Amino acid sequence: MEVRFVASEGAGSHGTLYAGRRKTTVKDRKKEIGKGLLSKMLADLGIDRNDF
């Protein structure tokens, strides 16, 4: 699976993370994210949290 991050596809400190055909928005990359946002991002990418 191809994974890539495109910083130019987002406003300010946001960007887009692609994993295969799926994508999610990555918010401020300098800050930690909460459990809820992490869960949403993993769901957007079709990744099961238990795979970690």
mmCIF entry with sequence, helices, sheets and N, C-alpha, C, O atoms, coordinates in Angstrom:
data_MODEL
# 
_entry.id   MODEL 
# 
_entity.id                         1 
_entity.type                       polymer 
_entity.pdbx_number_of_molecules   1 
# 
_entity_poly.entity_id                      1 
_entity_poly.type                           'polypeptide(L)' 
_entity_poly.nstd_linkage                   no 
_entity_poly.nstd_monomer                   no 
_entity_poly.pdbx_seq_one_letter_code       MEVRFVASEGAGSHGTLYAGRRKTTVKDRKKEIGKGLLSKMLADLGIDRNDF 
_entity_poly.pdbx_seq_one_letter_code_can   MEVRFVASEGAGSHGTLYAGRRKTTVKDRKKEIGKGLLSKMLADLGIDRNDF 
_entity_poly.pdbx_strand_id                 A 
# 
loop_
_entity_poly_seq.entity_id 
_entity_poly_seq.num 
_entity_poly_seq.mon_id 
_entity_poly_seq.hetero 
1 1  MET n 
1 2  GLU n 
1 3  VAL n 
1 4  ARG n 
1 5  PHE n 
1 6  VAL n 
1 7  ALA n 
1 8  SER n 
1 9  GLU n 
1 10 GLY n 
1 11 ALA n 
1 12 GLY n 
1 13 SER n 
1 14 HIS n 
1 15 GLY n 
1 16 THR n 
1 17 LEU n 
1 18 TYR n 
1 19 ALA n 
1 20 GLY n 
1 21 ARG n 
1 22 ARG n 
1 23 LYS n 
1 24 THR n 
1 25 THR n 
1 26 VAL n 
1 27 LYS n 
1 28 ASP n 
1 29 ARG n 
1 30 LYS n 
1 31 LYS n 
1 32 GLU n 
1 33 ILE n 
1 34 GLY n 
1 35 LYS n 
1 36 GLY n 
1 37 LEU n 
1 38 LEU n 
1 39 SER n 
1 40 LYS n 
1 41 MET n 
1 42 LEU n 
1 43 ALA n 
1 44 ASP n 
1 45 LEU n 
1 46 GLY n 
1 47 ILE n 
1 48 ASP n 
1 49 ARG n 
1 50 ASN n 
1 51 ASP n 
1 52 PHE n 
# 
_struct_asym.id          A 
_struct_asym.entity_id   1 
# 
loop_
_struct_conf.conf_type_id 
_struct_conf.id 
_struct_conf.pdbx_PDB_helix_id 
_struct_conf.beg_label_comp_id 
_struct_conf.beg_label_asym_id 
_struct_conf.beg_label_seq_id 
_struct_conf.pdbx_beg_PDB_ins_code 
_struct_conf.end_label_comp_id 
_struct_conf.end_label_asym_id 
_struct_conf.end_label_seq_id 
_struct_conf.pdbx_end_PDB_ins_code 
_struct_conf.beg_auth_comp_id 
_struct_conf.beg_auth_asym_id 
_struct_conf.beg_auth_seq_id 
_struct_conf.end_auth_comp_id 
_struct_conf.end_auth_asym_id 
_struct_conf.end_auth_seq_id 
_struct_conf.pdbx_PDB_helix_class 
_struct_conf.details 
_struct_conf.pdbx_PDB_helix_length 
HELX_P HELX_P1 AA1 LYS A 35 ? LEU A 45 ? LYS A 35 LEU A 45 1 ? 11 
HELX_P HELX_P2 AA2 ARG A 49 ? ASP A 51 ? ARG A 49 ASP A 51 5 ? 3  
# 
_struct_conf_type.id          HELX_P 
_struct_conf_type.criteria    ? 
_struct_conf_type.reference   ? 
# 
_struct_sheet.id               AA1 
_struct_sheet.type             ? 
_struct_sheet.number_strands   3 
_struct_sheet.details          ? 
# 
loop_
_struct_sheet_order.sheet_id 
_struct_sheet_order.range_id_1 
_struct_sheet_order.range_id_2 
_struct_sheet_order.offset 
_struct_sheet_order.sense 
AA1 1 2 ? anti-parallel 
AA1 2 3 ? anti-parallel 
# 
loop_
_struct_sheet_range.sheet_id 
_struct_sheet_range.id 
_struct_sheet_range.beg_label_comp_id 
_struct_sheet_range.beg_label_asym_id 
_struct_sheet_range.beg_label_seq_id 
_struct_sheet_range.pdbx_beg_PDB_ins_code 
_struct_sheet_range.end_label_comp_id 
_struct_sheet_range.end_label_asym_id 
_struct_sheet_range.end_label_seq_id 
_struct_sheet_range.pdbx_end_PDB_ins_code 
_struct_sheet_range.beg_auth_comp_id 
_struct_sheet_range.beg_auth_asym_id 
_struct_sheet_range.beg_auth_seq_id 
_struct_sheet_range.end_auth_comp_id 
_struct_sheet_range.end_auth_asym_id 
_struct_sheet_range.end_auth_seq_id 
AA1 1 VAL A 3  ? VAL A 6  ? VAL A 3  VAL A 6  
AA1 2 GLY A 15 ? ALA A 19 ? GLY A 15 ALA A 19 
AA1 3 ARG A 22 ? VAL A 26 ? ARG A 22 VAL A 26 
# 
loop_
_atom_site.group_PDB 
_atom_site.id 
_atom_site.type_symbol 
_atom_site.label_atom_id 
_atom_site.label_alt_id 
_atom_site.label_comp_id 
_atom_site.label_asym_id 
_atom_site.label_entity_id 
_atom_site.label_seq_id 
_atom_site.pdbx_PDB_ins_code 
_atom_site.Cartn_x 
_atom_site.Cartn_y 
_atom_site.Cartn_z 
_atom_site.occupancy 
_atom_site.B_iso_or_equiv 
_atom_site.pdbx_formal_charge 
_atom_site.auth_seq_id 
_atom_site.auth_comp_id 
_atom_site.auth_asym_id 
_atom_site.auth_atom_id 
_atom_site.pdbx_PDB_model_num 
ATOM 1   N N  . MET A 1 1  ? 0.843   -1.163 0.000  1.00 0.00 ? 1  MET A N  1 
ATOM 2   C CA . MET A 1 1  ? 0.000   0.000  0.000  1.00 0.00 ? 1  MET A CA 1 
ATOM 3   C C  . MET A 1 1  ? 0.896   1.236  0.000  1.00 0.00 ? 1  MET A C  1 
ATOM 4   O O  . MET A 1 1  ? 1.847   1.329  0.777  1.00 0.00 ? 1  MET A O  1 
ATOM 5   N N  . GLU A 1 2  ? 0.588   2.157  -0.858 1.00 0.00 ? 2  GLU A N  1 
ATOM 6   C CA . GLU A 1 2  ? 1.321   3.415  -0.902 1.00 0.00 ? 2  GLU A CA 1 
ATOM 7   C C  . GLU A 1 2  ? 0.785   4.343  0.184  1.00 0.00 ? 2  GLU A C  1 
ATOM 8   O O  . GLU A 1 2  ? -0.425  4.523  0.317  1.00 0.00 ? 2  GLU A O  1 
ATOM 9   N N  . VAL A 1 3  ? 1.687   4.923  0.949  1.00 0.00 ? 3  VAL A N  1 
ATOM 10  C CA . VAL A 1 3  ? 1.321   5.895  1.980  1.00 0.00 ? 3  VAL A CA 1 
ATOM 11  C C  . VAL A 1 3  ? 2.108   7.168  1.705  1.00 0.00 ? 3  VAL A C  1 
ATOM 12  O O  . VAL A 1 3  ? 3.325   7.129  1.520  1.00 0.00 ? 3  VAL A O  1 
ATOM 13  N N  . ARG A 1 4  ? 1.404   8.299  1.680  1.00 0.00 ? 4  ARG A N  1 
ATOM 14  C CA . ARG A 1 4  ? 2.096   9.569  1.449  1.00 0.00 ? 4  ARG A CA 1 
ATOM 15  C C  . ARG A 1 4  ? 1.367   10.695 2.163  1.00 0.00 ? 4  ARG A C  1 
ATOM 16  O O  . ARG A 1 4  ? 0.163   10.626 2.410  1.00 0.00 ? 4  ARG A O  1 
ATOM 17  N N  . PHE A 1 5  ? 2.116   11.720 2.485  1.00 0.00 ? 5  PHE A N  1 
ATOM 18  C CA . PHE A 1 5  ? 1.575   12.904 3.147  1.00 0.00 ? 5  PHE A CA 1 
ATOM 19  C C  . PHE A 1 5  ? 1.802   14.094 2.232  1.00 0.00 ? 5  PHE A C  1 
ATOM 20  O O  . PHE A 1 5  ? 2.901   14.291 1.713  1.00 0.00 ? 5  PHE A O  1 
ATOM 21  N N  . VAL A 1 6  ? 0.744   14.895 2.038  1.00 0.00 ? 6  VAL A N  1 
ATOM 22  C CA . VAL A 1 6  ? 0.836   16.070 1.174  1.00 0.00 ? 6  VAL A CA 1 
ATOM 23  C C  . VAL A 1 6  ? 0.486   17.297 2.012  1.00 0.00 ? 6  VAL A C  1 
ATOM 24  O O  . VAL A 1 6  ? -0.681  17.563 2.298  1.00 0.00 ? 6  VAL A O  1 
ATOM 25  N N  . ALA A 1 7  ? 1.525   18.037 2.398  1.00 0.00 ? 7  ALA A N  1 
ATOM 26  C CA . ALA A 1 7  ? 1.326   19.211 3.255  1.00 0.00 ? 7  ALA A CA 1 
ATOM 27  C C  . ALA A 1 7  ? 0.590   20.321 2.528  1.00 0.00 ? 7  ALA A C  1 
ATOM 28  O O  . ALA A 1 7  ? -0.121  21.102 3.160  1.00 0.00 ? 7  ALA A O  1 
ATOM 29  N N  . SER A 1 8  ? 0.743   20.409 1.217  1.00 0.00 ? 8  SER A N  1 
ATOM 30  C CA . SER A 1 8  ? 0.117   21.497 0.460  1.00 0.00 ? 8  SER A CA 1 
ATOM 31  C C  . SER A 1 8  ? -1.388  21.318 0.300  1.00 0.00 ? 8  SER A C  1 
ATOM 32  O O  . SER A 1 8  ? -2.072  22.240 -0.144 1.00 0.00 ? 8  SER A O  1 
ATOM 33  N N  . GLU A 1 9  ? -1.912  20.154 0.653  1.00 0.00 ? 9  GLU A N  1 
ATOM 34  C CA . GLU A 1 9  ? -3.356  19.907 0.558  1.00 0.00 ? 9  GLU A CA 1 
ATOM 35  C C  . GLU A 1 9  ? -4.012  20.123 1.921  1.00 0.00 ? 9  GLU A C  1 
ATOM 36  O O  . GLU A 1 9  ? -4.628  19.219 2.486  1.00 0.00 ? 9  GLU A O  1 
ATOM 37  N N  . GLY A 1 10 ? -3.868  21.313 2.418  1.00 0.00 ? 10 GLY A N  1 
ATOM 38  C CA . GLY A 1 10 ? -4.470  21.664 3.695  1.00 0.00 ? 10 GLY A CA 1 
ATOM 39  C C  . GLY A 1 10 ? -4.144  23.103 4.022  1.00 0.00 ? 10 GLY A C  1 
ATOM 40  O O  . GLY A 1 10 ? -3.136  23.647 3.570  1.00 0.00 ? 10 GLY A O  1 
ATOM 41  N N  . ALA A 1 11 ? -4.998  23.704 4.802  1.00 0.00 ? 11 ALA A N  1 
ATOM 42  C CA . ALA A 1 11 ? -4.794  25.111 5.169  1.00 0.00 ? 11 ALA A CA 1 
ATOM 43  C C  . ALA A 1 11 ? -3.892  25.194 6.399  1.00 0.00 ? 11 ALA A C  1 
ATOM 44  O O  . ALA A 1 11 ? -4.014  24.391 7.324  1.00 0.00 ? 11 ALA A O  1 
ATOM 45  N N  . GLY A 1 12 ? -3.000  26.157 6.399  1.00 0.00 ? 12 GLY A N  1 
ATOM 46  C CA . GLY A 1 12 ? -2.141  26.370 7.559  1.00 0.00 ? 12 GLY A CA 1 
ATOM 47  C C  . GLY A 1 12 ? -1.289  25.167 7.861  1.00 0.00 ? 12 GLY A C  1 
ATOM 48  O O  . GLY A 1 12 ? -0.497  24.731 7.025  1.00 0.00 ? 12 GLY A O  1 
ATOM 49  N N  . SER A 1 13 ? -1.446  24.620 9.063  1.00 0.00 ? 13 SER A N  1 
ATOM 50  C CA . SER A 1 13 ? -0.618  23.490 9.488  1.00 0.00 ? 13 SER A CA 1 
ATOM 51  C C  . SER A 1 13 ? -1.285  22.143 9.187  1.00 0.00 ? 13 SER A C  1 
ATOM 52  O O  . SER A 1 13 ? -0.800  21.104 9.635  1.00 0.00 ? 13 SER A O  1 
ATOM 53  N N  . HIS A 1 14 ? -2.389  22.150 8.436  1.00 0.00 ? 14 HIS A N  1 
ATOM 54  C CA . HIS A 1 14 ? -3.085  20.919 8.079  1.00 0.00 ? 14 HIS A CA 1 
ATOM 55  C C  . HIS A 1 14 ? -2.459  20.311 6.823  1.00 0.00 ? 14 HIS A C  1 
ATOM 56  O O  . HIS A 1 14 ? -1.774  20.994 6.061  1.00 0.00 ? 14 HIS A O  1 
ATOM 57  N N  . GLY A 1 15 ? -2.704  19.040 6.627  1.00 0.00 ? 15 GLY A N  1 
ATOM 58  C CA . GLY A 1 15 ? -2.259  18.351 5.428  1.00 0.00 ? 15 GLY A CA 1 
ATOM 59  C C  . GLY A 1 15 ? -3.137  17.137 5.208  1.00 0.00 ? 15 GLY A C  1 
ATOM 60  O O  . GLY A 1 15 ? -4.043  16.870 5.998  1.00 0.00 ? 15 GLY A O  1 
ATOM 61  N N  . THR A 1 16 ? -2.875  16.400 4.140  1.00 0.00 ? 16 THR A N  1 
ATOM 62  C CA . THR A 1 16 ? -3.655  15.218 3.824  1.00 0.00 ? 16 THR A CA 1 
ATOM 63  C C  . THR A 1 16 ? -2.745  14.003 3.809  1.00 0.00 ? 16 THR A C  1 
ATOM 64  O O  . THR A 1 16 ? -1.682  14.013 3.188  1.00 0.00 ? 16 THR A O  1 
ATOM 65  N N  . LEU A 1 17 ? -3.175  12.955 4.502  1.00 0.00 ? 17 LEU A N  1 
ATOM 66  C CA . LEU A 1 17 ? -2.458  11.694 4.547  1.00 0.00 ? 17 LEU A CA 1 
ATOM 67  C C  . LEU A 1 17 ? -3.226  10.694 3.707  1.00 0.00 ? 17 LEU A C  1 
ATOM 68  O O  . LEU A 1 17 ? -4.415  10.465 3.928  1.00 0.00 ? 17 LEU A O  1 
ATOM 69  N N  . TYR A 1 18 ? -2.536  10.095 2.735  1.00 0.00 ? 18 TYR A N  1 
ATOM 70  C CA . TYR A 1 18 ? -3.133  9.096  1.860  1.00 0.00 ? 18 TYR A CA 1 
ATOM 71  C C  . TYR A 1 18 ? -2.571  7.730  2.212  1.00 0.00 ? 18 TYR A C  1 
ATOM 72  O O  . TYR A 1 18 ? -1.369  7.579  2.428  1.00 0.00 ? 18 TYR A O  1 
ATOM 73  N N  . ALA A 1 19 ? -3.446  6.742  2.268  1.00 0.00 ? 19 ALA A N  1 
ATOM 74  C CA . ALA A 1 19 ? -3.049  5.346  2.460  1.00 0.00 ? 19 ALA A CA 1 
ATOM 75  C C  . ALA A 1 19 ? -3.845  4.542  1.438  1.00 0.00 ? 19 ALA A C  1 
ATOM 76  O O  . ALA A 1 19 ? -5.033  4.280  1.626  1.00 0.00 ? 19 ALA A O  1 
ATOM 77  N N  . GLY A 1 20 ? -3.180  4.157  0.363  1.00 0.00 ? 20 GLY A N  1 
ATOM 78  C CA . GLY A 1 20 ? -3.895  3.504  -0.733 1.00 0.00 ? 20 GLY A CA 1 
ATOM 79  C C  . GLY A 1 20 ? -4.859  4.492  -1.360 1.00 0.00 ? 20 GLY A C  1 
ATOM 80  O O  . GLY A 1 20 ? -4.466  5.597  -1.734 1.00 0.00 ? 20 GLY A O  1 
ATOM 81  N N  . ARG A 1 21 ? -6.106  4.103  -1.474 1.00 0.00 ? 21 ARG A N  1 
ATOM 82  C CA . ARG A 1 21 ? -7.135  4.975  -2.063 1.00 0.00 ? 21 ARG A CA 1 
ATOM 83  C C  . ARG A 1 21 ? -7.856  5.833  -1.031 1.00 0.00 ? 21 ARG A C  1 
ATOM 84  O O  . ARG A 1 21 ? -8.703  6.651  -1.389 1.00 0.00 ? 21 ARG A O  1 
ATOM 85  N N  . ARG A 1 22 ? -7.529  5.655  0.236  1.00 0.00 ? 22 ARG A N  1 
ATOM 86  C CA . ARG A 1 22 ? -8.196  6.395  1.311  1.00 0.00 ? 22 ARG A CA 1 
ATOM 87  C C  . ARG A 1 22 ? -7.362  7.580  1.743  1.00 0.00 ? 22 ARG A C  1 
ATOM 88  O O  . ARG A 1 22 ? -6.155  7.632  1.507  1.00 0.00 ? 22 ARG A O  1 
ATOM 89  N N  . LYS A 1 23 ? -8.029  8.539  2.384  1.00 0.00 ? 23 LYS A N  1 
ATOM 90  C CA . LYS A 1 23 ? -7.316  9.722  2.865  1.00 0.00 ? 23 LYS A CA 1 
ATOM 91  C C  . LYS A 1 23 ? -7.957  10.248 4.135  1.00 0.00 ? 23 LYS A C  1 
ATOM 92  O O  . LYS A 1 23 ? -9.115  9.958  4.436  1.00 0.00 ? 23 LYS A O  1 
ATOM 93  N N  . THR A 1 24 ? -7.183  11.024 4.870  1.00 0.00 ? 24 THR A N  1 
ATOM 94  C CA . THR A 1 24 ? -7.674  11.697 6.064  1.00 0.00 ? 24 THR A CA 1 
ATOM 95  C C  . THR A 1 24 ? -6.925  13.012 6.211  1.00 0.00 ? 24 THR A C  1 
ATOM 96  O O  . THR A 1 24 ? -5.820  13.173 5.693  1.00 0.00 ? 24 THR A O  1 
ATOM 97  N N  . THR A 1 25 ? -7.530  13.940 6.915  1.00 0.00 ? 25 THR A N  1 
ATOM 98  C CA . THR A 1 25 ? -6.883  15.219 7.180  1.00 0.00 ? 25 THR A CA 1 
ATOM 99  C C  . THR A 1 25 ? -6.068  15.116 8.456  1.00 0.00 ? 25 THR A C  1 
ATOM 100 O O  . THR A 1 25 ? -6.539  14.610 9.474  1.00 0.00 ? 25 THR A O  1 
ATOM 101 N N  . VAL A 1 26 ? -4.844  15.600 8.382  1.00 0.00 ? 26 VAL A N  1 
ATOM 102 C CA . VAL A 1 26 ? -3.975  15.653 9.557  1.00 0.00 ? 26 VAL A CA 1 
ATOM 103 C C  . VAL A 1 26 ? -3.972  17.095 10.023 1.00 0.00 ? 26 VAL A C  1 
ATOM 104 O O  . VAL A 1 26 ? -3.580  17.999 9.286  1.00 0.00 ? 26 VAL A O  1 
ATOM 105 N N  . LYS A 1 27 ? -4.410  17.299 11.245 1.00 0.00 ? 27 LYS A N  1 
ATOM 106 C CA . LYS A 1 27 ? -4.465  18.653 11.787 1.00 0.00 ? 27 LYS A CA 1 
ATOM 107 C C  . LYS A 1 27 ? -3.084  19.112 12.199 1.00 0.00 ? 27 LYS A C  1 
ATOM 108 O O  . LYS A 1 27 ? -2.098  18.522 11.759 1.00 0.00 ? 27 LYS A O  1 
ATOM 109 N N  . ASP A 1 28 ? -2.972  20.112 13.003 1.00 0.00 ? 28 ASP A N  1 
ATOM 110 C CA . ASP A 1 28 ? -1.698  20.697 13.404 1.00 0.00 ? 28 ASP A CA 1 
ATOM 111 C C  . ASP A 1 28 ? -0.685  19.606 13.761 1.00 0.00 ? 28 ASP A C  1 
ATOM 112 O O  . ASP A 1 28 ? -0.829  18.932 14.781 1.00 0.00 ? 28 ASP A O  1 
ATOM 113 N N  . ARG A 1 29 ? 0.324   19.436 12.930 1.00 0.00 ? 29 ARG A N  1 
ATOM 114 C CA . ARG A 1 29 ? 1.287   18.343 13.101 1.00 0.00 ? 29 ARG A CA 1 
ATOM 115 C C  . ARG A 1 29 ? 2.245   18.576 14.260 1.00 0.00 ? 29 ARG A C  1 
ATOM 116 O O  . ARG A 1 29 ? 3.025   17.683 14.591 1.00 0.00 ? 29 ARG A O  1 
ATOM 117 N N  . LYS A 1 30 ? 2.212   19.722 14.871 1.00 0.00 ? 30 LYS A N  1 
ATOM 118 C CA . LYS A 1 30 ? 3.108   20.024 15.989 1.00 0.00 ? 30 LYS A CA 1 
ATOM 119 C C  . LYS A 1 30 ? 2.475   19.702 17.334 1.00 0.00 ? 30 LYS A C  1 
ATOM 120 O O  . LYS A 1 30 ? 3.132   19.820 18.369 1.00 0.00 ? 30 LYS A O  1 
ATOM 121 N N  . LYS A 1 31 ? 1.202   19.294 17.334 1.00 0.00 ? 31 LYS A N  1 
ATOM 122 C CA . LYS A 1 31 ? 0.484   19.009 18.570 1.00 0.00 ? 31 LYS A CA 1 
ATOM 123 C C  . LYS A 1 31 ? 0.066   17.545 18.609 1.00 0.00 ? 31 LYS A C  1 
ATOM 124 O O  . LYS A 1 31 ? -0.071  16.899 17.570 1.00 0.00 ? 31 LYS A O  1 
ATOM 125 N N  . GLU A 1 32 ? -0.134  17.032 19.817 1.00 0.00 ? 32 GLU A N  1 
ATOM 126 C CA . GLU A 1 32 ? -0.668  15.680 19.972 1.00 0.00 ? 32 GLU A CA 1 
ATOM 127 C C  . GLU A 1 32 ? -2.144  15.684 19.620 1.00 0.00 ? 32 GLU A C  1 
ATOM 128 O O  . GLU A 1 32 ? -2.819  16.707 19.730 1.00 0.00 ? 32 GLU A O  1 
ATOM 129 N N  . ILE A 1 33 ? -2.642  14.520 19.191 1.00 0.00 ? 33 ILE A N  1 
ATOM 130 C CA . ILE A 1 33 ? -4.071  14.397 18.913 1.00 0.00 ? 33 ILE A CA 1 
ATOM 131 C C  . ILE A 1 33 ? -4.689  13.510 19.974 1.00 0.00 ? 33 ILE A C  1 
ATOM 132 O O  . ILE A 1 33 ? -4.021  12.671 20.578 1.00 0.00 ? 33 ILE A O  1 
ATOM 133 N N  . GLY A 1 34 ? -5.969  13.713 20.188 1.00 0.00 ? 34 GLY A N  1 
ATOM 134 C CA . GLY A 1 34 ? -6.684  12.926 21.182 1.00 0.00 ? 34 GLY A CA 1 
ATOM 135 C C  . GLY A 1 34 ? -7.116  11.571 20.645 1.00 0.00 ? 34 GLY A C  1 
ATOM 136 O O  . GLY A 1 34 ? -7.001  11.295 19.451 1.00 0.00 ? 34 GLY A O  1 
ATOM 137 N N  . LYS A 1 35 ? -7.612  10.733 21.542 1.00 0.00 ? 35 LYS A N  1 
ATOM 138 C CA . LYS A 1 35 ? -8.045  9.384  21.168 1.00 0.00 ? 35 LYS A CA 1 
ATOM 139 C C  . LYS A 1 35 ? -9.177  9.403  20.154 1.00 0.00 ? 35 LYS A C  1 
ATOM 140 O O  . LYS A 1 35 ? -9.204  8.596  19.225 1.00 0.00 ? 35 LYS A O  1 
ATOM 141 N N  . GLY A 1 36 ? -10.111 10.331 20.338 1.00 0.00 ? 36 GLY A N  1 
ATOM 142 C CA . GLY A 1 36 ? -11.255 10.413 19.434 1.00 0.00 ? 36 GLY A CA 1 
ATOM 143 C C  . GLY A 1 36 ? -10.844 10.755 18.014 1.00 0.00 ? 36 GLY A C  1 
ATOM 144 O O  . GLY A 1 36 ? -11.314 10.136 17.059 1.00 0.00 ? 36 GLY A O  1 
ATOM 145 N N  . LEU A 1 37 ? -9.962  11.745 17.875 1.00 0.00 ? 37 LEU A N  1 
ATOM 146 C CA . LEU A 1 37 ? -9.495  12.141 16.548 1.00 0.00 ? 37 LEU A CA 1 
ATOM 147 C C  . LEU A 1 37 ? -8.667  11.020 15.922 1.00 0.00 ? 37 LEU A C  1 
ATOM 148 O O  . LEU A 1 37 ? -8.793  10.753 14.727 1.00 0.00 ? 37 LEU A O  1 
ATOM 149 N N  . LEU A 1 38 ? -7.826  10.367 16.716 1.00 0.00 ? 38 LEU A N  1 
ATOM 150 C CA . LEU A 1 38 ? -7.048  9.247  16.207 1.00 0.00 ? 38 LEU A CA 1 
ATOM 151 C C  . LEU A 1 38 ? -7.972  8.149  15.686 1.00 0.00 ? 38 LEU A C  1 
ATOM 152 O O  . LEU A 1 38 ? -7.730  7.592  14.615 1.00 0.00 ? 38 LEU A O  1 
ATOM 153 N N  . SER A 1 39 ? -9.007  7.840  16.422 1.00 0.00 ? 39 SER A N  1 
ATOM 154 C CA . SER A 1 39 ? -9.964  6.812  16.000 1.00 0.00 ? 39 SER A CA 1 
ATOM 155 C C  . SER A 1 39 ? -10.630 7.178  14.687 1.00 0.00 ? 39 SER A C  1 
ATOM 156 O O  . SER A 1 39 ? -10.811 6.325  13.818 1.00 0.00 ? 39 SER A O  1 
ATOM 157 N N  . LYS A 1 40 ? -10.999 8.454  14.538 1.00 0.00 ? 40 LYS A N  1 
ATOM 158 C CA . LYS A 1 40 ? -11.632 8.918  13.299 1.00 0.00 ? 40 LYS A CA 1 
ATOM 159 C C  . LYS A 1 40 ? -10.654 8.814  12.135 1.00 0.00 ? 40 LYS A C  1 
ATOM 160 O O  . LYS A 1 40 ? -11.028 8.370  11.050 1.00 0.00 ? 40 LYS A O  1 
ATOM 161 N N  . MET A 1 41 ? -9.414  9.218  12.349 1.00 0.00 ? 41 MET A N  1 
ATOM 162 C CA . MET A 1 41 ? -8.422  9.177  11.280 1.00 0.00 ? 41 MET A CA 1 
ATOM 163 C C  . MET A 1 41 ? -8.154  7.738  10.847 1.00 0.00 ? 41 MET A C  1 
ATOM 164 O O  . MET A 1 41 ? -8.058  7.458  9.652  1.00 0.00 ? 41 MET A O  1 
ATOM 165 N N  . LEU A 1 42 ? -8.033  6.826  11.809 1.00 0.00 ? 42 LEU A N  1 
ATOM 166 C CA . LEU A 1 42 ? -7.831  5.419  11.470 1.00 0.00 ? 42 LEU A CA 1 
ATOM 167 C C  . LEU A 1 42 ? -9.020  4.863  10.705 1.00 0.00 ? 42 LEU A C  1 
ATOM 168 O O  . LEU A 1 42 ? -8.844  4.103  9.754  1.00 0.00 ? 42 LEU A O  1 
ATOM 169 N N  . ALA A 1 43 ? -10.231 5.235  11.111 1.00 0.00 ? 43 ALA A N  1 
ATOM 170 C CA . ALA A 1 43 ? -11.426 4.791  10.400 1.00 0.00 ? 43 ALA A CA 1 
ATOM 171 C C  . ALA A 1 43 ? -11.434 5.332  8.973  1.00 0.00 ? 43 ALA A C  1 
ATOM 172 O O  . ALA A 1 43 ? -11.765 4.604  8.037  1.00 0.00 ? 43 ALA A O  1 
ATOM 173 N N  . ASP A 1 44 ? -11.073 6.602  8.800  1.00 0.00 ? 44 ASP A N  1 
ATOM 174 C CA . ASP A 1 44 ? -10.992 7.197  7.460  1.00 0.00 ? 44 ASP A CA 1 
ATOM 175 C C  . ASP A 1 44 ? -10.061 6.398  6.562  1.00 0.00 ? 44 ASP A C  1 
ATOM 176 O O  . ASP A 1 44 ? -10.320 6.236  5.369  1.00 0.00 ? 44 ASP A O  1 
ATOM 177 N N  . LEU A 1 45 ? -8.968  5.897  7.145  1.00 0.00 ? 45 LEU A N  1 
ATOM 178 C CA . LEU A 1 45 ? -7.949  5.181  6.381  1.00 0.00 ? 45 LEU A CA 1 
ATOM 179 C C  . LEU A 1 45 ? -8.216  3.675  6.298  1.00 0.00 ? 45 LEU A C  1 
ATOM 180 O O  . LEU A 1 45 ? -7.492  2.948  5.618  1.00 0.00 ? 45 LEU A O  1 
ATOM 181 N N  . GLY A 1 46 ? -9.257  3.213  6.994  1.00 0.00 ? 46 GLY A N  1 
ATOM 182 C CA . GLY A 1 46 ? -9.582  1.791  6.970  1.00 0.00 ? 46 GLY A CA 1 
ATOM 183 C C  . GLY A 1 46 ? -8.598  0.948  7.746  1.00 0.00 ? 46 GLY A C  1 
ATOM 184 O O  . GLY A 1 46 ? -8.360  -0.209 7.399  1.00 0.00 ? 46 GLY A O  1 
ATOM 185 N N  . ILE A 1 47 ? -8.022  1.513  8.795  1.00 0.00 ? 47 ILE A N  1 
ATOM 186 C CA . ILE A 1 47 ? -7.034  0.816  9.613  1.00 0.00 ? 47 ILE A CA 1 
ATOM 187 C C  . ILE A 1 47 ? -7.665  0.453  10.948 1.00 0.00 ? 47 ILE A C  1 
ATOM 188 O O  . ILE A 1 47 ? -8.260  1.300  11.614 1.00 0.00 ? 47 ILE A O  1 
ATOM 189 N N  . ASP A 1 48 ? -7.532  -0.813 11.335 1.00 0.00 ? 48 ASP A N  1 
ATOM 190 C CA . ASP A 1 48 ? -8.067  -1.267 12.616 1.00 0.00 ? 48 ASP A CA 1 
ATOM 191 C C  . ASP A 1 48 ? -7.079  -0.893 13.717 1.00 0.00 ? 48 ASP A C  1 
ATOM 192 O O  . ASP A 1 48 ? -5.887  -1.182 13.615 1.00 0.00 ? 48 ASP A O  1 
ATOM 193 N N  . ARG A 1 49 ? -7.575  -0.257 14.759 1.00 0.00 ? 49 ARG A N  1 
ATOM 194 C CA . ARG A 1 49 ? -6.725  0.180  15.863 1.00 0.00 ? 49 ARG A CA 1 
ATOM 195 C C  . ARG A 1 49 ? -5.957  -0.989 16.487 1.00 0.00 ? 49 ARG A C  1 
ATOM 196 O O  . ARG A 1 49 ? -4.850  -0.803 16.991 1.00 0.00 ? 49 ARG A O  1 
ATOM 197 N N  . ASN A 1 50 ? -6.534  -2.178 16.457 1.00 0.00 ? 50 ASN A N  1 
ATOM 198 C CA . ASN A 1 50 ? -5.895  -3.355 17.040 1.00 0.00 ? 50 ASN A CA 1 
ATOM 199 C C  . ASN A 1 50 ? -4.694  -3.850 16.230 1.00 0.00 ? 50 ASN A C  1 
ATOM 200 O O  . ASN A 1 50 ? -3.966  -4.733 16.684 1.00 0.00 ? 50 ASN A O  1 
ATOM 201 N N  . ASP A 1 51 ? -4.485  -3.298 15.058 1.00 0.00 ? 51 ASP A N  1 
ATOM 202 C CA . ASP A 1 51 ? -3.341  -3.687 14.230 1.00 0.00 ? 51 ASP A CA 1 
ATOM 203 C C  . ASP A 1 51 ? -2.036  -3.099 14.754 1.00 0.00 ? 51 ASP A C  1 
ATOM 204 O O  . ASP A 1 51 ? -0.961  -3.429 14.254 1.00 0.00 ? 51 ASP A O  1 
ATOM 205 N N  . PHE A 1 52 ? -2.125  -2.237 15.749 1.00 0.00 ? 52 PHE A N  1 
ATOM 206 C CA . PHE A 1 52 ? -0.910  -1.619 16.282 1.00 0.00 ? 52 PHE A CA 1 
ATOM 207 C C  . PHE A 1 52 ? -0.429  -2.450 17.417 1.00 0.00 ? 52 PHE A C  1 
ATOM 208 O O  . PHE A 1 52 ? 0.588   -2.127 18.031 1.00 0.00 ? 52 PHE A O  1 
# 
